[in-house]
Amino acid sequence: MTVLVAYNETPQGEAAFAAAVAEAARRTTTVTVLVLTPQPDAAPVPPHLAHLLETVAGEKVEVAFRLDSIDVADAILDHAERSGAEVIVIGSRKRSSVGKFLLGSTTQRVLLDSAVPVLVIKATH
């Protein structure tokens, strides 16, 4: 069994990681860090891959990028099931007054569809 933490490089991701480590210590188990980086649908070349085009400048080669967009909630739930996670830890951010009433769609789907407990952590900064 493991504690699964959905991580991205944000204050919320950092807070979720810290909480997952504490939860794993409490349960005397391991932490599995699931790193998800959804790509923007409209970007023809992801900014972090633009350097690849520079390496073929002047060559008579066409380069095409195909991005598989992932549903973050599905990825979290699938990995939790496959890894036998005991608990899922996800970060949440402060929202507007309307947003406070509604959770983000990813958080809401994970909370509603998870077969295991979900710990939602808010970053302090």
CNS distance restraints for C-alpha pairs under 8 A (distance, minus, plus):
assign (resid   1 and name CA) (resid  29 and name CA) 6.70 0.50 0.50
assign (resid   1 and name CA) (resid  30 and name CA) 7.33 0.50 0.50
assign (resid   1 and name CA) (resid  83 and name CA) 7.39 0.50 0.50
assign (resid   1 and name CA) (resid  84 and name CA) 5.52 0.50 0.50
assign (resid   1 and name CA) (resid  85 and name CA) 5.46 0.50 0.50
assign (resid   1 and name CA) (resid  86 and name CA) 5.91 0.50 0.50
assign (resid   2 and name CA) (resid  24 and name CA) 7.35 0.50 0.50
assign (resid   2 and name CA) (resid  29 and name CA) 5.71 0.50 0.50
assign (resid   2 and name CA) (resid  30 and name CA) 4.91 0.50 0.50
assign (resid   2 and name CA) (resid  31 and name CA) 5.56 0.50 0.50
assign (resid   2 and name CA) (resid  32 and name CA) 6.44 0.50 0.50
assign (resid   2 and name CA) (resid  83 and name CA) 7.35 0.50 0.50
assign (resid   2 and name CA) (resid  84 and name CA) 6.80 0.50 0.50
assign (resid   2 and name CA) (resid  85 and name CA) 4.78 0.50 0.50
assign (resid   2 and name CA) (resid  86 and name CA) 5.78 0.50 0.50
assign (resid   2 and name CA) (resid  87 and name CA) 7.44 0.50 0.50
assign (resid   3 and name CA) (resid  20 and name CA) 6.39 0.50 0.50
assign (resid   3 and name CA) (resid  23 and name CA) 7.31 0.50 0.50
assign (resid   3 and name CA) (resid  24 and name CA) 5.92 0.50 0.50
assign (resid   3 and name CA) (resid  29 and name CA) 7.19 0.50 0.50
assign (resid   3 and name CA) (resid  30 and name CA) 6.18 0.50 0.50
assign (resid   3 and name CA) (resid  31 and name CA) 4.76 0.50 0.50
assign (resid   3 and name CA) (resid  32 and name CA) 6.03 0.50 0.50
assign (resid   3 and name CA) (resid  85 and name CA) 5.57 0.50 0.50
assign (resid   3 and name CA) (resid  86 and name CA) 5.83 0.50 0.50
assign (resid   3 and name CA) (resid  87 and name CA) 5.29 0.50 0.50
assign (resid   3 and name CA) (resid  88 and name CA) 6.14 0.50 0.50
assign (resid   3 and name CA) (resid  89 and name CA) 7.36 0.50 0.50
assign (resid   4 and name CA) (resid  20 and name CA) 7.34 0.50 0.50
assign (resid   4 and name CA) (resid  31 and name CA) 5.97 0.50 0.50
assign (resid   4 and name CA) (resid  32 and name CA) 4.83 0.50 0.50
assign (resid   4 and name CA) (resid  33 and name CA) 6.07 0.50 0.50
assign (resid   4 and name CA) (resid  34 and name CA) 6.97 0.50 0.50
assign (resid   4 and name CA) (resid  80 and name CA) 6.57 0.50 0.50
assign (resid   4 and name CA) (resid  85 and name CA) 5.88 0.50 0.50
assign (resid   4 and name CA) (resid  86 and name CA) 7.73 0.50 0.50
assign (resid   4 and name CA) (resid  87 and name CA) 6.30 0.50 0.50
assign (resid   4 and name CA) (resid  88 and name CA) 4.84 0.50 0.50
assign (resid   4 and name CA) (resid  89 and name CA) 6.14 0.50 0.50
assign (resid   5 and name CA) (resid  16 and name CA) 6.64 0.50 0.50
assign (resid   5 and name CA) (resid  17 and name CA) 6.26 0.50 0.50
assign (resid   5 and name CA) (resid  20 and name CA) 6.13 0.50 0.50
assign (resid   5 and name CA) (resid  31 and name CA) 7.23 0.50 0.50
assign (resid   5 and name CA) (resid  32 and name CA) 6.26 0.50 0.50
assign (resid   5 and name CA) (resid  33 and name CA) 5.07 0.50 0.50
assign (resid   5 and name CA) (resid  34 and name CA) 5.97 0.50 0.50
assign (resid   5 and name CA) (resid  88 and name CA) 5.81 0.50 0.50
assign (resid   5 and name CA) (resid  89 and name CA) 4.63 0.50 0.50
assign (resid   5 and name CA) (resid  90 and name CA) 5.99 0.50 0.50
assign (resid   6 and name CA) (resid  13 and name CA) 7.32 0.50 0.50
assign (resid   6 and name CA) (resid  16 and name CA) 7.55 0.50 0.50
assign (resid   6 and name CA) (resid  33 and name CA) 6.22 0.50 0.50
assign (resid   6 and name CA) (resid  34 and name CA) 4.89 0.50 0.50
assign (resid   6 and name CA) (resid  35 and name CA) 6.21 0.50 0.50
assign (resid   6 and name CA) (resid  36 and name CA) 7.19 0.50 0.50
assign (resid   6 and name CA) (resid  76 and name CA) 6.80 0.50 0.50
assign (resid   6 and name CA) (resid  88 and name CA) 7.62 0.50 0.50
assign (resid   6 and name CA) (resid  89 and name CA) 6.45 0.50 0.50
assign (resid   6 and name CA) (resid  90 and name CA) 5.42 0.50 0.50
assign (resid   6 and name CA) (resid  91 and name CA) 7.68 0.50 0.50
assign (resid   7 and name CA) (resid  13 and name CA) 4.83 0.50 0.50
assign (resid   7 and name CA) (resid  14 and name CA) 7.39 0.50 0.50
assign (resid   7 and name CA) (resid  16 and name CA) 7.14 0.50 0.50
assign (resid   7 and name CA) (resid  17 and name CA) 6.84 0.50 0.50
assign (resid   7 and name CA) (resid  33 and name CA) 6.37 0.50 0.50
assign (resid   7 and name CA) (resid  34 and name CA) 5.83 0.50 0.50
assign (resid   7 and name CA) (resid  35 and name CA) 5.02 0.50 0.50
assign (resid   7 and name CA) (resid  36 and name CA) 6.69 0.50 0.50
assign (resid   7 and name CA) (resid  90 and name CA) 7.40 0.50 0.50
assign (resid   7 and name CA) (resid  91 and name CA) 7.92 0.50 0.50
assign (resid   8 and name CA) (resid  12 and name CA) 7.87 0.50 0.50
assign (resid   8 and name CA) (resid  13 and name CA) 4.98 0.50 0.50
assign (resid   8 and name CA) (resid  14 and name CA) 7.73 0.50 0.50
assign (resid   8 and name CA) (resid  35 and name CA) 6.05 0.50 0.50
assign (resid   8 and name CA) (resid  36 and name CA) 6.42 0.50 0.50
assign (resid   8 and name CA) (resid  37 and name CA) 7.08 0.50 0.50
assign (resid   9 and name CA) (resid  13 and name CA) 5.82 0.50 0.50
assign (resid   9 and name CA) (resid  14 and name CA) 6.97 0.50 0.50
assign (resid  10 and name CA) (resid  14 and name CA) 6.28 0.50 0.50
assign (resid  11 and name CA) (resid  15 and name CA) 6.15 0.50 0.50
assign (resid  11 and name CA) (resid 123 and name CA) 5.76 0.50 0.50
assign (resid  11 and name CA) (resid 124 and name CA) 7.99 0.50 0.50
assign (resid  11 and name CA) (resid 125 and name CA) 6.90 0.50 0.50
assign (resid  12 and name CA) (resid  16 and name CA) 6.08 0.50 0.50
assign (resid  12 and name CA) (resid  91 and name CA) 4.62 0.50 0.50
assign (resid  12 and name CA) (resid  92 and name CA) 5.84 0.50 0.50
assign (resid  12 and name CA) (resid  93 and name CA) 6.33 0.50 0.50
assign (resid  12 and name CA) (resid 121 and name CA) 7.27 0.50 0.50
assign (resid  12 and name CA) (resid 122 and name CA) 6.21 0.50 0.50
assign (resid  12 and name CA) (resid 123 and name CA) 4.80 0.50 0.50
assign (resid  13 and name CA) (resid  17 and name CA) 6.14 0.50 0.50
assign (resid  13 and name CA) (resid  90 and name CA) 7.35 0.50 0.50
assign (resid  13 and name CA) (resid  91 and name CA) 5.54 0.50 0.50
assign (resid  14 and name CA) (resid  18 and name CA) 6.30 0.50 0.50
assign (resid  14 and name CA) (resid 123 and name CA) 7.77 0.50 0.50
assign (resid  15 and name CA) (resid  19 and name CA) 6.19 0.50 0.50
assign (resid  15 and name CA) (resid  91 and name CA) 6.64 0.50 0.50
assign (resid  15 and name CA) (resid 121 and name CA) 6.56 0.50 0.50
assign (resid  15 and name CA) (resid 122 and name CA) 6.95 0.50 0.50
assign (resid  15 and name CA) (resid 123 and name CA) 5.35 0.50 0.50
assign (resid  15 and name CA) (resid 124 and name CA) 7.85 0.50 0.50
assign (resid  16 and name CA) (resid  20 and name CA) 6.05 0.50 0.50
assign (resid  16 and name CA) (resid  89 and name CA) 6.01 0.50 0.50
assign (resid  16 and name CA) (resid  90 and name CA) 5.49 0.50 0.50
assign (resid  16 and name CA) (resid  91 and name CA) 4.96 0.50 0.50
assign (resid  16 and name CA) (resid 120 and name CA) 7.64 0.50 0.50
assign (resid  16 and name CA) (resid 121 and name CA) 5.68 0.50 0.50
assign (resid  16 and name CA) (resid 122 and name CA) 7.79 0.50 0.50
assign (resid  16 and name CA) (resid 123 and name CA) 7.87 0.50 0.50
assign (resid  17 and name CA) (resid  21 and name CA) 6.25 0.50 0.50
assign (resid  17 and name CA) (resid  33 and name CA) 7.80 0.50 0.50
assign (resid  17 and name CA) (resid  89 and name CA) 7.78 0.50 0.50
assign (resid  18 and name CA) (resid  22 and name CA) 6.37 0.50 0.50
assign (resid  19 and name CA) (resid  23 and name CA) 6.06 0.50 0.50
assign (resid  19 and name CA) (resid  89 and name CA) 7.39 0.50 0.50
assign (resid  19 and name CA) (resid 121 and name CA) 7.33 0.50 0.50
assign (resid  20 and name CA) (resid  24 and name CA) 6.00 0.50 0.50
assign (resid  20 and name CA) (resid  31 and name CA) 6.71 0.50 0.50
assign (resid  20 and name CA) (resid  89 and name CA) 6.04 0.50 0.50
assign (resid  21 and name CA) (resid  25 and name CA) 6.18 0.50 0.50
assign (resid  21 and name CA) (resid  31 and name CA) 6.48 0.50 0.50
assign (resid  22 and name CA) (resid  26 and name CA) 6.23 0.50 0.50
assign (resid  23 and name CA) (resid  27 and name CA) 6.20 0.50 0.50
assign (resid  24 and name CA) (resid  28 and name CA) 5.62 0.50 0.50
assign (resid  24 and name CA) (resid  29 and name CA) 5.03 0.50 0.50
assign (resid  24 and name CA) (resid  30 and name CA) 5.75 0.50 0.50
assign (resid  24 and name CA) (resid  31 and name CA) 6.16 0.50 0.50
assign (resid  25 and name CA) (resid  29 and name CA) 6.50 0.50 0.50
assign (resid  25 and name CA) (resid  30 and name CA) 7.93 0.50 0.50
assign (resid  34 and name CA) (resid  76 and name CA) 7.52 0.50 0.50
assign (resid  36 and name CA) (resid  72 and name CA) 6.98 0.50 0.50
assign (resid  38 and name CA) (resid  69 and name CA) 6.44 0.50 0.50
assign (resid  38 and name CA) (resid  70 and name CA) 6.23 0.50 0.50
assign (resid  38 and name CA) (resid  71 and name CA) 7.84 0.50 0.50
assign (resid  38 and name CA) (resid  72 and name CA) 7.29 0.50 0.50
assign (resid  39 and name CA) (resid  46 and name CA) 7.51 0.50 0.50
assign (resid  39 and name CA) (resid  67 and name CA) 7.35 0.50 0.50
assign (resid  39 and name CA) (resid  69 and name CA) 6.28 0.50 0.50
assign (resid  40 and name CA) (resid  46 and name CA) 7.90 0.50 0.50
assign (resid  41 and name CA) (resid  69 and name CA) 7.22 0.50 0.50
assign (resid  44 and name CA) (resid  65 and name CA) 7.14 0.50 0.50
assign (resid  45 and name CA) (resid  49 and name CA) 6.67 0.50 0.50
assign (resid  45 and name CA) (resid  50 and name CA) 6.25 0.50 0.50
assign (resid  45 and name CA) (resid  65 and name CA) 6.48 0.50 0.50
assign (resid  46 and name CA) (resid  50 and name CA) 6.44 0.50 0.50
assign (resid  49 and name CA) (resid  53 and name CA) 7.70 0.50 0.50
assign (resid  50 and name CA) (resid  54 and name CA) 6.94 0.50 0.50
assign (resid  51 and name CA) (resid  55 and name CA) 6.60 0.50 0.50
assign (resid  52 and name CA) (resid  56 and name CA) 7.00 0.50 0.50
assign (resid  53 and name CA) (resid  57 and name CA) 6.41 0.50 0.50
assign (resid  53 and name CA) (resid  63 and name CA) 7.35 0.50 0.50
assign (resid  56 and name CA) (resid  61 and name CA) 7.23 0.50 0.50
assign (resid  70 and name CA) (resid  74 and name CA) 7.93 0.50 0.50
assign (resid  70 and name CA) (resid  75 and name CA) 7.21 0.50 0.50
assign (resid  71 and name CA) (resid  75 and name CA) 6.24 0.50 0.50
assign (resid  72 and name CA) (resid  76 and name CA) 6.20 0.50 0.50
assign (resid  72 and name CA) (resid 106 and name CA) 6.64 0.50 0.50
assign (resid  73 and name CA) (resid  77 and name CA) 6.15 0.50 0.50
assign (resid  73 and name CA) (resid 106 and name CA) 5.11 0.50 0.50
assign (resid  73 and name CA) (resid 107 and name CA) 7.43 0.50 0.50
assign (resid  73 and name CA) (resid 109 and name CA) 6.28 0.50 0.50
assign (resid  73 and name CA) (resid 110 and name CA) 5.78 0.50 0.50
assign (resid  74 and name CA) (resid  78 and name CA) 5.89 0.50 0.50
assign (resid  75 and name CA) (resid  79 and name CA) 6.03 0.50 0.50
assign (resid  76 and name CA) (resid  80 and name CA) 6.07 0.50 0.50
assign (resid  76 and name CA) (resid 110 and name CA) 7.49 0.50 0.50
assign (resid  77 and name CA) (resid  81 and name CA) 6.28 0.50 0.50
assign (resid  77 and name CA) (resid 110 and name CA) 6.67 0.50 0.50
assign (resid  77 and name CA) (resid 113 and name CA) 7.68 0.50 0.50
assign (resid  77 and name CA) (resid 114 and name CA) 6.32 0.50 0.50
assign (resid  78 and name CA) (resid  82 and name CA) 6.18 0.50 0.50
assign (resid  79 and name CA) (resid  83 and name CA) 5.85 0.50 0.50
assign (resid  80 and name CA) (resid  84 and name CA) 5.94 0.50 0.50
assign (resid  80 and name CA) (resid  85 and name CA) 4.99 0.50 0.50
assign (resid  80 and name CA) (resid  88 and name CA) 7.15 0.50 0.50
assign (resid  81 and name CA) (resid  85 and name CA) 6.58 0.50 0.50
assign (resid  85 and name CA) (resid 116 and name CA) 7.44 0.50 0.50
assign (resid  86 and name CA) (resid 116 and name CA) 6.13 0.50 0.50
assign (resid  86 and name CA) (resid 117 and name CA) 7.23 0.50 0.50
assign (resid  87 and name CA) (resid 116 and name CA) 5.56 0.50 0.50
assign (resid  87 and name CA) (resid 117 and name CA) 4.99 0.50 0.50
assign (resid  87 and name CA) (resid 118 and name CA) 5.70 0.50 0.50
assign (resid  87 and name CA) (resid 119 and name CA) 7.23 0.50 0.50
assign (resid  88 and name CA) (resid 116 and name CA) 7.16 0.50 0.50
assign (resid  88 and name CA) (resid 117 and name CA) 6.43 0.50 0.50
assign (resid  88 and name CA) (resid 118 and name CA) 4.72 0.50 0.50
assign (resid  88 and name CA) (resid 119 and name CA) 6.11 0.50 0.50
assign (resid  89 and name CA) (resid 118 and name CA) 5.85 0.50 0.50
assign (resid  89 and name CA) (resid 119 and name CA) 4.71 0.50 0.50
assign (resid  89 and name CA) (resid 120 and name CA) 5.94 0.50 0.50
assign (resid  89 and name CA) (resid 121 and name CA) 7.30 0.50 0.50
assign (resid  90 and name CA) (resid 107 and name CA) 7.46 0.50 0.50
assign (resid  90 and name CA) (resid 118 and name CA) 7.55 0.50 0.50
assign (resid  90 and name CA) (resid 119 and name CA) 6.40 0.50 0.50
assign (resid  90 and name CA) (resid 120 and name CA) 5.09 0.50 0.50
assign (resid  90 and name CA) (resid 121 and name CA) 6.18 0.50 0.50
assign (resid  91 and name CA) (resid 120 and name CA) 5.65 0.50 0.50
assign (resid  91 and name CA) (resid 121 and name CA) 4.69 0.50 0.50
assign (resid  91 and name CA) (resid 122 and name CA) 5.76 0.50 0.50
assign (resid  91 and name CA) (resid 123 and name CA) 7.14 0.50 0.50
assign (resid  92 and name CA) (resid 104 and name CA) 7.94 0.50 0.50
assign (resid  92 and name CA) (resid 107 and name CA) 7.54 0.50 0.50
assign (resid  92 and name CA) (resid 120 and name CA) 6.44 0.50 0.50
assign (resid  92 and name CA) (resid 121 and name CA) 5.80 0.50 0.50
assign (resid  92 and name CA) (resid 122 and name CA) 4.91 0.50 0.50
assign (resid  92 and name CA) (resid 123 and name CA) 7.06 0.50 0.50
assign (resid  93 and name CA) (resid 122 and name CA) 5.79 0.50 0.50
assign (resid  93 and name CA) (resid 123 and name CA) 6.61 0.50 0.50
assign (resid  94 and name CA) (resid 100 and name CA) 7.32 0.50 0.50
assign (resid  94 and name CA) (resid 122 and name CA) 7.33 0.50 0.50
assign (resid  95 and name CA) (resid  99 and name CA) 4.80 0.50 0.50
assign (resid  95 and name CA) (resid 100 and name CA) 5.44 0.50 0.50
assign (resid  96 and name CA) (resid 100 and name CA) 6.00 0.50 0.50
assign (resid  97 and name CA) (resid 101 and name CA) 6.94 0.50 0.50
assign (resid  98 and name CA) (resid 102 and name CA) 6.81 0.50 0.50
assign (resid  99 and name CA) (resid 103 and name CA) 6.53 0.50 0.50
assign (resid  99 and name CA) (resid 104 and name CA) 7.68 0.50 0.50
assign (resid 103 and name CA) (resid 107 and name CA) 6.29 0.50 0.50
assign (resid 103 and name CA) (resid 108 and name CA) 5.69 0.50 0.50
assign (resid 104 and name CA) (resid 108 and name CA) 6.01 0.50 0.50
assign (resid 105 and name CA) (resid 109 and name CA) 6.05 0.50 0.50
assign (resid 106 and name CA) (resid 110 and name CA) 6.18 0.50 0.50
assign (resid 107 and name CA) (resid 111 and name CA) 6.08 0.50 0.50
assign (resid 107 and name CA) (resid 120 and name CA) 7.93 0.50 0.50
assign (resid 108 and name CA) (resid 112 and name CA) 6.10 0.50 0.50
assign (resid 109 and name CA) (resid 113 and name CA) 5.77 0.50 0.50
assign (resid 109 and name CA) (resid 114 and name CA) 7.96 0.50 0.50
assign (resid 110 and name CA) (resid 114 and name CA) 5.45 0.50 0.50
assign (resid 110 and name CA) (resid 118 and name CA) 7.58 0.50 0.50
assign (resid 111 and name CA) (resid 117 and name CA) 8.00 0.50 0.50
assign (resid 111 and name CA) (resid 118 and name CA) 6.15 0.50 0.50
assign (resid 114 and name CA) (resid 118 and name CA) 7.37 0.50 0.50
